[in-house]
Amino acid sequence: MTTLARHPAFVRLWLSGLFAETAEWMLQVALPVYVYRATGSAGSTALVMVTGILPMLLVSPAAGVIADRFDRRRVLVVVCLAQAVVSVPLLAAGGHQALIYVVMAAQSALASLFEPTRNALVPALVGAERLASANGLMGFNSSISRLAGSSLGGLVLGVWGLGWVIVGYLAALVIAALLLVPRFGVHVEPSGGEAGSWLDGVRAFRDPSLRATAVTLGLIALGQGMFLVLFVVFVTGPLRGGDADVGLLRGIQAVGGVGAGLLIAAVANRVSAVRMMGLGILTLGLCSALIWNLPSVTTEFWLYVVLFALVGAPAVVASSSALTAVQLRVPDEQAGRVLATVYAGFAGLNTVGTLVAGFLVGTVGLDVLLDVQAGMLVLAGIAALLRRK
């Protein structure tokens, strides 16, 4: 971990991701809450979230090819600046619902380029021997971003309004881009030759290990998609919280993730990525089941702050380990396409989970859907732990 901290190129990539993810979390929290507050409709909230997910399915094939064919550092710079540009209309025209859908869709399409490109760059930058530690630090990074972005998104929206959320979003993205403008100083980018077909990213899942990891990630995606809607309804319903409370509880999960990210960075290279993934997912599912059923006993808000902070730890363990499990099975020249395929599949099932939760919560009931969501995570964790490798 200390050697990575002294790696200038990795540090710049890490810091750029910190600002870019903080910006993304601000928008992901603020816009759905804004729509839910304006309409009072879980279905409309789900639709906003879907417009922030669905474009990944459409853009991911091209994103993987771009990540494998072009200078990955430059791709990241362009994506950050483009995300900033597409959000400007919200400053000029305000928070009209149709415009929010358009901005969320555009932001999502561009984000589908950022994630596979950055994560394809990490192994080439740090090497396989330090990959698990690097992913742990990236998980630490994501937790800090989540804490800052979610809290700021909810707080700024509640106090100053949507316009200032967009201003903060723009500033963070510009800083992220500027950090990546200088060259890394080492040649880690693809040569620019033929990258092959995007279908190569799909064919890679003939590998039984990759295929098993994909099944586990699919269950997580369904559960996470349900969470995106159910969480807002849970906090504003049973917990009787407001906009700032939604942002606080969504962001406070990063507190546990910070410690988990540092722990992974220190020990992950000595533990099987698949086993760590399974333990993380199973723990996350069990903790989720506890939280969802606790309101029947107490709605003391401070207790939920503590629980949501703790649950961030297994979430980061699961996500970082799953990423490592995929990266270790993929050659550098195909990394972008395989990762784009993973993100596309995750986004698709995420969309299914979001729509199911949004449109069934009024008929099936919040309690039932929350238990189903936790059950999916428990099942995914058990499936991963039963694998031989």
N, C-alpha and C positions, 0 to 999 in steps of 0.2 A: 504493500500500500504506500509506503514512504517513497519507493522508487517512482511510482506513478505520480506522486505529488511533485516530484522533481522533473517531470517530463513536460516541457513547455507546451508542446503541441497538444497533448492530452488535456492539460489544464485549460487551455483556450477552448477546446472543444467542450469540455465540462462546463465552463462558465457560460459559453454561448447557449448550451442546452438549458442551463439554469434560468436564463432570462427568457428564452423562447417558451419553455414550459410554464413559467410563471404567467406569461401573457396568455397562453392557451387556457390555463385554469381560470384566470379572471373572466374570460369570455364564456367558458363552459358553465360556470356557476351563475354569472350575472344574467345571461340572456334567458335561460329557462325560468329562472325565478321571476324575471321581469314579465315574461309572458304569463306565468301562472298567477302572478299578482294582478295582472290586467284582465285576465279572462276567468280565473277560478276553475279552469278546466284541466284535468290531468291528461286528457286526450290531446289538447293543444300543446301542453308541455312536452308530451311524448313526441309530437310531430316536430317540434323545434329540435329535440335531441336527435331524431332520425335524420333531419336535414344536416346535422353535424356529423353523421356517421356514414350515410348511404353513399356520398360521393367517393369515399375510399374504395368502394367496390368497383366503381367505374374507372378510377384513375390508377389504381394499384398496378395493373399490368404494365402500363407505360412507366410508372414510377420505378418498378424494378429494373427495367431495361435502362432507364436514365441513370440510376444509381450504379449500374455495372459498366456503363459505357463512357460516362463523362467524369470530369474532375469533381469528386464528391464534395470537396470544400467549397467550390464555386456554386454547386447546386444548392448547398445549404444557405449560402449568402443570398442567392436569388429568391429562394423560398421565403426567408424571413422578411425581405423587403416587399415581396408580393403580398404576403399576408397583411402587412401594414397598410398597403395601398387599398386592398379590397374592403378594409374596415372603415375607411374615411367617409363613405356615404352615410354611415350612422351618425357621424358628427353633424353633417349638413342637414339631413332629413329627419333626424330624431328616431325614436324607437317604433316605427310602424312595423306591424307584425310581418307583413309580406317582405319587407326589406331585411328583417331579422333572419327570415328563412334563407334569403339569397346570400347574406353575409356568412351565415353558418355553413352553408353548402360550399361556398368558395374557400373559406378557411379550412374546412375539412379536406377538400380536394388537394390543397397545397400541403397540409399536414401529412397527407399520405405520401408525399415525396420526402418530407423531412425525416420521419422515423426510420424507414429502411435505409436511407442514405447514411444517416448518422451511425446507426448500429452496424451497417456493413463496413464503415470506416474504422470502428473501434478495434476489431481483431487485427487489421493490417497495421494499425498504429502502435499497438502495445504488444502484440504477439500472443500466441496461444497460452503460453505459460503464465501470463498475467491477465488473461481474459476474464476469468471469474472475478478477480479482485476489481478489475475495471468496471465490470457490470454492477458490482456491489456499490462502487462509488457513484455510478450512474443512478442506481436506486436511491442512494442518499440524496443525490442531486434532485431526483424527481420528488422525493418527500419534502425537501425544502421548498421546491417550486409549488408543490401542492398546498403546503401550509401558507405560504405567502400569497399565492394567486387566489386560492379559494377564499381565504379570509378577506383579502382586499376586494375581491369581486363582490362578495355579499355586503361588506361594510360600506364600500364606496357607493354601491348602488343604493343602499338604504339611506345614506346620509346626503350624498351630493347628486345622485342620479346617474343614468346610463352614460351620459356624455363624458363624464370624468373617468368612467371605467374604460371607455374607448381611448382616451388620452393616455392612460397608464399602459394600456395594451400596445399602443403605437410606440411609446418610448422604450418599452422592454424589447420589442422586436428590432428596433433600430440598433440598440446596444448589442443584441445577439449577432446581428449581421456584421457590425464593425469589428467584433472580436475575431471573426473568421476571415477578414480581408487579407491580412498578411499570410504568406505561404507558411506551411508547417515546417519547412526546413528539411524534411525527409520525403522521399518519394514513396507515397502510399496509395496514390490514386490510380485507377485503371488507366491503361495506356491510351484509350480512346478508340481502340479497334472494335471489330464486330463483337457485340455482346451476346448474340444469339437471340432466340425467341423467348418471349415472356413465359411460354409454356414450359421452358426448362425449369422454372421455379415450381411448377406443378409436378412435373415428372420426378423431381427430387424426392417427393414423398413416397416413392416406391421403397425407399429405405424404411424398414419396419420400425426402427427407433424414432425416426422423424414422424412417421404416421401415428405412432402411439402418443407422442407428445402433442400432435395436432388434435387428437381426440380429447385429450385432457384440456387443452386450451379451448376447444369448442364448448365444453361444459362450463368453463369459466366465463366465456363470452356471453352465453345465454344468461347466466346468473348476474353478470355485471350489467348487461342491458336492462334487466328487470330492476336492478338496484338504482339505476340513473333516475327512473321515475318514482319508484316506491320510496326512496330516501326523502325526496321533497315532500311527498304526501305524509310520510311518517313523522317528519320533524314539525311540519305545519299542522298536522292533525293530532295524533295521540300526545305528542310532546308540547303542542300549542306554542311552537316557536315562530319567529319572524324571519325576515330576509337575512339579517345579520347572523341569526342562529343557524340557518341553513349553511351559510358560508363558513361559520366557525366550526361546526361539526364535520363538514366536508373537508375542511383544511386541517383540522386537528389530528386527523389520522396520520398526517405526516410526522408527528412527534415520535410515534413508535417506529415509523419508517426510517427516521434519521439514525437511530441506534442500530436498527437491523441492517441498514446499508453499510455502516462502518463495520459491523460484525462480519458480514459477508465478505467485505473487502479484505478482512484479516484472515479468515479461515476457509473461504469457499474453495480454494484450490486443493484442499485436503479432504473434501467431502463430495460425494457423487451429486452432480447437479440434479439428476432425476429424483434422488431421495430427498434432497432439500426442497425441491419443488412440491413433492407430495406432502411432506410435513407442513410446509407453509400453507398449502391450499386446505388441507384437512383442519388445521388450527383456525384458519380464517372462517371456514364454514361453521365450526362449532361456536366460535365467538359471535358470529352473526346471528345464529339461532338464539343465543342468550340475550343479545341486545333486542332483537325483534319481539321477544316474548316478555321482556322486563316491564313494560308499561302496565301490565296487569298487577304488578307489585308496587311499583313506584315510578313517578315521572320527575323526580328530582333532577333538574337539568345538569347539575355539576357531575352527577354520577355518569351521565351519558358522555359528557366531555372526557372524563377519564377513560371510559370504555372505548370510545371511538379513537382516542389517542393510542391505546394499547393495540387495537386491531390493525393499526397501520403496519406493525412489525411483521406479522405473517404475510400480509399482502405484498410487501417489498421482497421478502424471502421468496415467495412464489413466483413473482414476475421476473426478478433478476435471474433466478435459477432456470426458469423456462427459457429465457433468452439465451443463456449460456448453453443449455442443452441443444438448442437449434444451431447456434453458431459453430459449435464444435463439430457438427456433422456436415458442414457445408464449406466447399472451397471458396476462396476469396472471389474468384471470377463469377460465381453464381450467387454470392451472398445477398446482393440487392434484390434479385428476383425471388429468391426463396423467402426472404424476410417480407417482401411486399405481398407474397402469396399468403403468408401467415397473417399479416395485418388485414388483408382483404377478407379472409375467412373469418377472422375475429370480428371485423366490422359488420359482416353480413349477419352473423349469429347475434351480435350485439343489437343490431337493428330488430331482429325477430323478438329478442327478449324485451326490448324497450316497447315495441308495439303491443305485445301480449300484455305486459304490465299496465300500460297506459289505458288500454281499452277494456281490460277485464277487472281492474281494481274496483270499478263501480258496481259490478255484478257478483263477482266471486268473493270479493272482500279483501281488504288490505292484509289482515292477519294470515289468511291462507297463502296468498302470494309471497309474503315475506318468508314463510316457512319453506315454501317450494324453492325460493331463491337460495336459502341457506342449505337445503338438502342437495342442490346441484353441486355446490362447492364441496360438501362432504363426500359425495360420490366421486367427484373429480380427484380429490386427494387420495381416496382409497385406491382408485384405479392406478394412479401414479406409483403408489407405494407397493402395489402388487407386481409391478414390472421387475424383470430380472436385471435390467441395465438401463 
